Amino acid sequence: MKRLTLIPFIVALFWVSTSMAATVTVEATVDSQAGPWNPIINTDYDYGTHDNDAPTVIDEGWGLNFSEGHTLTITYVSGTVKAGIYFPLVDANGDPVTTGEPLLTNDFPGSSGTLFPSKYMPADWDTYLMALVGTFANDSGIIVGTPFEVGNGPVSVSVPSGATRLQLGINDDIFHDNSGSFTVKVEGSPVPIPGAIWLLGAGLAGLFGLRRKKI
């Protein structure tokens, strides 16, 4: 009977140590018609003709920890997209040379006369048409922090204060004629397991009771 008292403690230690050491890896699909955020509710980050689909959203429901300061690593896995019938299929780095000149989009309007999502990203001047891009946001889809380019990655980003989700989409100004999709991998620490913490407490209590009986 005394040996049985130690079981919760041993099991709890196993689960807690596993949850602390493990890395969660998930895969998601980003459609070519998905924008990285809703430009209608994020008026300070307006882009395109508002014909984009909703972004791919990854949150704690996927098992990833979105506590402030935790790191998520995003990597393109496979898939190609194209910006229209006359454009080539490209990977998540985007389309650099369709017109014979680099299709850099950071501060330039597209054929629609509207801006790209990359307008609001760090001005490194190498974000191409159809590149994979993203942002952190709150539960309402309001941008938190600064949007960023992912490309083929891997790109590691730190969860900012107030963020509850990662949103991924395509860098474009006209979305309805896009085709294809990307498969993307996101890695990070797991969501804490309250049950394991409770079990650890129960195990410690049992162990303490056993020691008292011995005394």
C-alpha positions as CSV (number, residue, x, y, z in Angstrom):
1,M,0.0,0.0,0.0
2,K,2.8,2.4,0.7
3,R,4.3,1.8,-2.7
4,L,1.0,2.7,-4.3
5,T,1.1,6.1,-2.6
6,L,4.2,7.0,-4.7
7,I,2.5,6.3,-8.0
8,P,0.8,9.7,-8.5
9,F,4.1,11.4,-7.7
10,I,6.1,9.3,-10.2
11,V,3.5,9.7,-12.9
12,A,3.3,13.4,-12.3
13,L,7.0,13.9,-12.6
14,F,7.0,12.0,-15.9
15,W,4.2,14.2,-17.4
16,V,5.6,17.5,-16.1
17,S,9.1,16.7,-17.3
18,T,7.8,15.6,-20.7
19,S,5.7,18.7,-21.1
20,M,8.6,20.9,-20.2
21,A,11.0,19.3,-22.6
22,A,8.8,18.5,-25.6
23,T,8.4,20.6,-28.7
24,V,5.0,20.6,-30.4
25,T,5.0,20.5,-34.2
26,V,1.9,21.2,-36.2
27,E,1.2,21.5,-40.0
28,A,-1.3,23.8,-41.5
29,T,-2.5,24.7,-45.0
30,V,-2.3,28.3,-46.2
31,D,-4.5,28.9,-49.2
32,S,-3.3,31.2,-52.0
33,Q,-6.4,33.4,-51.6
34,A,-5.9,33.9,-47.8
35,G,-4.7,37.3,-46.6
36,P,-2.6,37.5,-43.4
37,W,-5.2,39.7,-41.6
38,N,-8.6,41.3,-42.2
39,P,-7.8,44.8,-43.7
40,I,-11.4,46.0,-42.9
41,I,-11.0,45.7,-39.2
42,N,-7.3,46.6,-39.2
43,T,-7.8,50.0,-40.9
44,D,-4.2,51.1,-40.1
45,Y,-3.0,48.1,-42.0
46,D,-5.2,48.3,-45.1
47,Y,-4.1,46.4,-48.2
48,G,-5.5,45.1,-51.5
49,T,-9.0,45.2,-52.9
50,H,-10.5,43.4,-49.9
51,D,-11.2,40.2,-51.9
52,N,-9.0,38.1,-49.8
53,D,-10.2,35.0,-47.8
54,A,-9.6,34.8,-44.0
55,P,-6.1,33.9,-42.8
56,T,-5.0,30.5,-41.6
57,V,-5.2,30.8,-37.8
58,I,-3.1,28.9,-35.3
59,D,-3.7,29.3,-31.6
60,E,-3.5,27.4,-28.3
61,G,-6.1,25.0,-29.6
62,W,-3.3,23.5,-31.7
63,G,-1.4,22.7,-28.6
64,L,1.1,25.5,-28.9
65,N,2.0,27.9,-26.0
66,F,1.0,31.5,-26.8
67,S,2.3,33.0,-23.5
68,E,4.2,36.2,-24.0
69,G,7.9,35.7,-24.9
70,H,7.5,32.1,-26.2
71,T,9.1,31.4,-29.6
72,L,7.3,29.9,-32.6
73,T,9.3,28.7,-35.6
74,I,7.5,28.7,-38.9
75,T,8.8,26.7,-41.9
76,Y,7.5,26.2,-45.4
77,V,7.1,22.5,-46.1
78,S,5.6,22.1,-49.6
79,G,3.2,23.4,-52.2
80,T,3.2,26.1,-54.8
81,V,0.9,29.1,-55.6
82,K,0.4,31.4,-58.6
83,A,-0.9,35.0,-58.8
84,G,-3.0,34.4,-61.9
85,I,-3.2,32.4,-65.1
86,Y,-0.1,34.2,-66.6
87,F,2.1,33.9,-63.6
88,P,4.4,31.0,-62.7
89,L,4.0,28.6,-59.8
90,V,6.2,29.7,-56.9
91,D,7.2,28.5,-53.4
92,A,6.7,30.5,-50.2
93,N,9.6,32.9,-51.1
94,G,7.2,34.4,-53.8
95,D,7.7,35.5,-57.4
96,P,10.9,37.5,-58.0
97,V,11.1,37.8,-61.8
98,T,7.9,37.4,-63.7
99,T,8.2,40.8,-65.5
100,G,12.0,40.6,-65.9
101,E,12.3,42.9,-62.9
102,P,12.1,42.0,-59.2
103,L,8.6,42.1,-58.0
104,L,9.4,43.7,-54.7
105,T,6.2,44.9,-53.0
106,N,7.2,46.5,-49.7
107,D,6.3,50.1,-50.6
108,F,4.8,49.8,-54.1
109,P,1.2,49.5,-55.2
110,G,0.1,46.5,-57.3
111,S,-1.8,46.5,-60.5
112,S,-4.9,47.3,-58.5
113,G,-3.3,50.6,-57.3
114,T,-3.6,49.3,-53.7
115,L,-0.8,48.3,-51.3
116,F,0.5,44.8,-50.3
117,P,0.5,43.5,-46.7
118,S,4.3,43.8,-46.9
119,K,3.9,47.6,-46.7
120,Y,3.6,47.1,-42.9
121,M,6.6,44.8,-42.5
122,P,10.2,45.7,-41.8
123,A,11.5,47.4,-44.9
124,D,14.2,45.0,-46.0
125,W,13.0,45.3,-49.6
126,D,12.9,41.7,-50.5
127,T,9.3,40.7,-49.9
128,Y,8.0,39.4,-53.2
129,L,4.5,38.9,-54.7
130,M,2.9,35.8,-53.3
131,A,5.4,35.3,-50.5
132,L,4.2,33.7,-47.3
133,V,3.6,36.4,-44.6
134,G,2.1,36.5,-41.2
135,T,1.2,38.4,-38.0
136,F,0.2,37.9,-34.4
137,A,-3.3,39.0,-33.4
138,N,-5.8,38.9,-30.6
139,D,-9.0,36.8,-30.5
140,S,-10.8,39.4,-32.6
141,G,-8.2,39.3,-35.3
142,I,-6.7,42.7,-34.4
143,I,-3.0,42.9,-35.2
144,V,-0.6,42.7,-32.2
145,G,3.0,43.6,-32.7
146,T,4.5,44.0,-36.2
147,P,3.6,41.8,-39.2
148,F,6.5,39.8,-40.7
149,E,7.6,37.9,-43.8
150,V,8.0,34.1,-43.5
151,G,9.0,33.0,-47.0
152,N,10.5,29.5,-47.0
153,G,11.9,30.1,-43.5
154,P,12.5,28.8,-41.0
155,V,11.6,32.1,-39.2
156,S,11.5,32.3,-35.4
157,V,9.1,34.9,-33.9
158,S,8.4,35.7,-30.3
159,V,4.8,35.9,-29.1
160,P,4.1,39.6,-28.1
161,S,2.1,40.7,-25.2
162,G,-1.7,40.5,-25.9
163,A,-1.4,38.0,-28.8
164,T,-3.5,34.8,-28.7
165,R,-3.0,33.6,-32.3
166,L,-0.7,33.4,-35.3
167,Q,-2.2,34.3,-38.6
168,L,-0.7,33.3,-42.0
169,G,-1.5,34.4,-45.5
170,I,-0.2,35.6,-48.9
171,N,1.4,38.8,-49.9
172,D,-0.8,40.1,-52.7
173,D,-3.2,42.9,-53.6
174,I,-5.7,40.9,-55.7
175,F,-6.6,37.5,-54.3
176,H,-9.6,36.1,-56.2
177,D,-7.5,34.9,-59.2
178,N,-4.8,33.1,-57.1
179,S,-4.5,29.4,-57.1
180,G,-2.6,26.7,-55.1
181,S,-1.6,26.5,-51.4
182,F,1.3,26.0,-49.0
183,T,1.8,23.5,-46.3
184,V,3.5,25.1,-43.4
185,K,5.1,23.7,-40.2
186,V,4.9,25.6,-36.9
187,E,7.0,24.5,-33.9
188,G,7.0,25.7,-30.3
189,S,6.7,24.7,-26.7
190,P,3.4,23.0,-25.6
191,V,0.5,24.5,-23.8
192,P,1.0,23.9,-20.0
193,I,-0.8,20.9,-18.6
194,P,-2.7,21.9,-15.5
195,G,-3.7,18.3,-14.9
196,A,-0.1,17.2,-14.6
197,I,0.6,20.0,-12.1
198,W,-2.4,19.0,-10.0
199,L,-1.2,15.3,-10.2
200,L,2.2,16.4,-9.0
201,G,0.6,18.1,-6.0
202,A,-1.4,15.0,-5.2
203,G,1.7,12.9,-5.5
204,L,3.7,15.2,-3.2
205,A,0.8,15.1,-0.7
206,G,0.8,11.4,-0.8
207,L,4.6,11.2,-0.3
208,F,4.4,13.6,2.6
209,G,1.7,11.5,4.2
210,L,3.8,8.4,3.8
211,R,6.8,10.1,5.5
212,R,4.6,11.2,8.4
213,K,3.4,7.6,8.9
214,K,7.0,6.4,9.0
215,I,7.7,9.0,11.7
